[in-house]
Amino acid sequence: MSKSQVEILPVSKETSEIFGEVKYSLTRAGTPLPINDVWIACSAIEVGAVLITFDEHFSKINQVRIWDNR
């Protein structure tokens, strides 16, 4: 795959398990996030990817690695 291509990641059983843990943790901490963002973060966690975003709320998910451009 060249650098100009994007890979679409499937939602797997492991992604769903990570989602359950992360969503429960966020709800318990009183810091709910938009559901689609939780799925995005969980997909990144599963494959060990760095998430490139300017949305600060992703920092509430401890397991996700966020690209820091500062």
Summary of the structure (lengths in Angstrom):
residues: 70
radius of gyration: 12.5
end to end distance: 28.5
largest distance: 40.9
contacts: 145
relative contact order: 0.18
helix: 50%
strand: 6%
